[in-house]
């Protein structure tokens, strides 16, 4: 099985693969699980993508999770963004509020909408970040 865990609606570099319903701000990781398949099925999925069709292919499943643990029956390394980082098992979770991001004044923070925490208007930027 090939397992892809993403936190963005677009992945795959120049291929521009899109995850239906994927959103970086939805507090979910999107999982794509591809079972061991005959070559024709991944080719079929690729042709659907290139044609702009949104159809399911047996053996390829997608689902959102907040947390996922990945185990293997034997020794198996995993990669993050194309770089091998270590052996399984591994746990992947959404890390809400892990990045400080500057946004427009119109942005509504779903975690603290009433306080405006995490927002800095362009006119408020000084010599450095808080």
C-alpha positions as CSV (number, residue, x, y, z in Angstrom):
1,X,0.0,0.0,0.0
2,X,1.1,3.5,-0.8
3,X,0.0,6.1,1.8
4,X,0.0,9.8,1.2
5,X,-0.8,12.3,4.0
6,X,-1.2,15.9,3.1
7,X,-2.4,19.1,4.6
8,X,-3.0,21.1,1.5
9,X,-5.5,20.9,-1.3
10,X,-2.8,20.7,-4.0
11,X,0.2,18.3,-4.0
12,X,2.4,16.4,-6.4
13,X,4.5,19.3,-7.5
14,X,4.2,20.1,-11.2
15,X,1.4,17.5,-11.6
16,X,-0.8,19.8,-9.6
17,X,-2.9,17.0,-8.0
18,X,-5.9,18.3,-6.1
19,X,-7.5,16.8,-3.0
20,X,-11.3,17.3,-3.2
21,X,-12.4,19.1,-0.1
22,X,-8.8,19.7,1.1
23,X,-8.1,22.9,3.0
24,X,-5.1,24.0,5.0
25,X,-7.3,25.6,7.6
26,X,-9.8,22.7,8.3
27,X,-7.8,21.1,11.1
28,X,-7.6,17.8,9.2
29,X,-4.9,15.9,7.4
30,X,-6.0,14.4,4.1
31,X,-5.1,10.8,3.5
32,X,-4.8,9.0,0.1
33,X,-4.4,5.2,0.4
34,X,-3.5,3.4,-2.8
35,X,-3.7,-0.4,-2.5
36,X,-1.5,-2.8,-4.5
37,X,-3.3,-2.5,-7.9
38,X,-2.9,-3.6,-11.5
39,X,-1.1,-0.8,-13.4
40,X,-4.3,0.0,-15.3
41,X,-6.1,1.5,-12.2
42,X,-3.5,4.2,-11.4
43,X,-3.3,5.0,-15.1
44,X,-7.1,5.3,-15.1
45,X,-7.0,7.6,-12.1
46,X,-4.4,9.7,-13.9
47,X,-6.5,9.9,-17.0
48,X,-9.5,11.1,-14.9
49,X,-7.3,13.8,-13.3
50,X,-5.9,15.0,-16.7
51,X,-9.5,15.0,-18.1
52,X,-10.8,17.1,-15.2
53,X,-13.2,14.3,-14.2
54,X,-13.8,13.6,-10.5
55,X,-14.4,9.9,-10.4
56,X,-13.4,7.2,-7.8
57,X,-11.2,4.3,-8.7
58,X,-11.5,1.0,-6.8
59,X,-8.4,0.6,-4.6
60,X,-7.7,4.3,-4.2
61,X,-9.4,5.8,-1.2
62,X,-9.3,9.3,0.4
63,X,-10.4,10.5,3.8
64,X,-9.7,13.2,6.3
65,X,-8.3,12.6,9.8
66,X,-7.1,14.7,12.7
67,X,-4.5,12.2,13.7
68,X,-3.2,9.0,12.2
69,X,-0.7,6.3,13.3
70,X,1.1,4.4,10.6
71,X,2.6,0.9,11.3
72,X,4.2,-1.7,9.0
73,X,4.6,-5.4,9.4
74,X,8.3,-5.2,8.8
75,X,11.0,-2.5,8.8
76,X,10.0,0.3,6.5
77,X,11.3,3.9,6.2
78,X,9.0,6.9,5.5
79,X,9.6,10.2,3.8
80,X,8.5,13.7,4.5
81,X,8.4,15.9,1.4
82,X,10.6,13.5,-0.5
83,X,13.3,13.1,2.2
84,X,13.6,9.8,4.1
85,X,13.5,10.7,7.8
86,X,13.2,7.4,9.6
87,X,11.5,4.1,10.2
88,X,7.8,3.4,11.0
89,X,5.9,3.4,13.2
90,X,5.0,7.1,13.0
91,X,2.2,9.4,14.2
92,X,1.0,12.3,12.2
93,X,-1.2,15.0,13.8
94,X,-2.6,18.4,12.9
95,X,-0.6,21.1,14.8
96,X,-3.1,23.9,15.1
97,X,-1.6,27.3,15.9
98,X,1.9,26.0,15.0
99,X,2.7,28.9,12.7
100,X,2.4,32.6,13.2
101,X,0.9,34.0,10.1
102,X,0.3,37.7,9.1
103,X,-3.1,38.1,7.5
104,X,-5.3,40.9,6.3
105,X,-7.6,42.7,8.7
106,X,-10.6,41.0,7.1
107,X,-9.3,37.5,8.1
108,X,-11.5,35.8,10.7
109,X,-9.5,33.4,12.9
110,X,-11.7,30.4,13.6
111,X,-10.0,29.8,16.9
112,X,-10.3,33.3,18.4
113,X,-12.7,35.3,16.2
114,X,-13.7,37.8,18.9
115,X,-10.2,38.8,20.0
116,X,-8.5,39.1,16.7
117,X,-5.4,37.3,18.0
118,X,-3.0,36.4,15.3
119,X,-3.9,39.3,13.1
120,X,-1.7,42.3,12.3
121,X,-2.8,45.0,9.9
122,X,-0.3,46.2,7.3
123,X,-0.2,49.6,8.9
124,X,0.6,48.1,12.3
125,X,3.8,46.5,11.2
126,X,6.8,48.0,12.9
127,X,10.5,47.2,12.8
128,X,10.0,43.6,13.9
129,X,7.5,40.9,14.5
130,X,6.1,40.2,18.0
